[in-house]
Amino acid sequence: MPHLEMIKMGESLLDSIEPGGLSEQQIHSLHLVFQNTLVAALDALDKGRVIKLVTPYGRHFYRVYGGKEAKDKYKYVYTVHPQLMSTFPPSCTCPSFAYSVLLSDTHLMCKHVLAVRLGERLNKCIIQPASDDDIAELCFPPPPDPSSKAT
């Protein structure tokens, strides 16, 4: 179970990141707190899989793509809300968030939430306007494909 002090340490480390990049010391410290989740999150950022969708109303949400099937086609798309309101923690639609963060309480956040948090601090999110379909999908997400395994 993540200890409250570990959560505070993780938040403090993320808040200390500047847009210029990560130092070796920061990477080491982040890895101590987030372990292998950090590697997966940085991989998503490096591959341009973290998208910030901005609505015409000034709101924004994020999508993180994963499970590449073919050129420019991804098998999985997860919606991330880094903070819905100041009193609510981040959320993600991936199975790992539901199990590892919410149910078993073994991780501070999933790789998708961490990728968004790092992307925001490093200015590495790809910014796109949100279409009406994107906004509608927030309210009515497509059903999962029962034949696939999430990553």
N, C-alpha and C positions, 0 to 999 in steps of 0.2 A: 504494500500500500504506500503510495507516495506520501511522504511526510510533509507537513505544512512548511517546514524549513526548506525542503527540497523545491517545493513549488515557488516559494519566495525567491530562492536562489536562481531558478530557471527564469522567472520573470525579470529579475534584476539583470541577468546576463543578456537576455533579449533586448531589454531597454537600453543597454550600453552599446549596442551595435550602431555604428555610423555607416552612412551610405557608401563610403569609400571601399569597404571590403572587410574581411575578417582577418585578424592577426592569428598567428599560430597559437598564441596563448588563448585567444577567444575560442578557437576551434577546439583546443584541448579541454577548456572549461565546459564548453557546450557539450562535448562528447561525454564528459563525466556525468553530466546531469541527464542528457537525453539518450545516451548510448547509441545503438544502431539506428534509432529513429532519425538522428541527425544526418547520417550518411544518406539515407533514403530521401530525406527532405532536400538536402543539397543537390542530389541527383535530379529531382523533379525541377528544381530551379534552373540548374544548368541546361536541362533539356527543353526549357521554355514551356513547361506544363502547368505553370501557375498563372491563371488568367483572372484579372480583376475586371468584373463587369460593372459598369457605371450606368445607373438608370437615368432617364431624362429628369427625374425628380431629385437628383443629387445623392441618392442612396447608392450603396455598392455592396456587392457580394462577390464571392470567389468561386472559381471552379478549378479543380486540380485533375488533370487527365492522367490516366495510367493504363497499363496493360496494352502496349502498342501492338496492334495486329498487323498493320501494313503501313506503307508510307502515308503519313499524315492522318492515320485513322487510329483512334484509341478505343479500346474495349470498354473502359470504365471511366465514368465522369462523376466526381464527388463534389458536392456543394459544401463550401466552408463558410461559416459565419464566425469570424475571429472574436467578435463580441457583439451580441445582439443589443444589449444595453449594458450600462456600466456595472450592474450587479450580477449579470449572467456570464458564466465562463464561455469559452469558445465551443463551437459544435461543428461536427462533420457528419456527412451522411454515410461514411464508410463503415463496414462491419467491425473493423479494428477499433474505431472510436467507441462504438457501442459496447464491445466486449472488454477491451484492454483499459479503456479510460473510465467508462461508466460502471460496468458490472464488476470486473475483477479489481479495478483500481490499481493496476500494475504499471501504468504509464501516465505521465503527466499530460501528454497529448499525442494524437496520432501523427504520422508523417505528413499528412495533408495540412493539418492545422499548423504544424511547425514550419512547413514550407511557405505557407502564407505569411506567418509572422516574420520569418527571415526575409522573404521577398519584399515585404513592406519596409523593413528596416534598411535593406540594401538597395531599394528602388529597382528590383529585378522582376516585379510582376508585369506581365503583358497587359496593358490597359485596352479594353474594348468597350464600345457602347453596348448596353443590354438591349436586346430586341424584345418586342412584346412576347414572343415565344419563350424567351429566357425567363422573363418575369412570371409568365403563366406556369412554367415548369417548376418554379419555386413552390407554388401552391398545389400543383397537381403533378408530382414527379412521375415519370414513366415507371411501370412495374419492372422489377429486376428480372433478368433472364435466368430462369432456374437451372439452365444447363451450364452456366459459367461459374467460375470461382473467382472471387474478387481478389485484387492485389493492391 
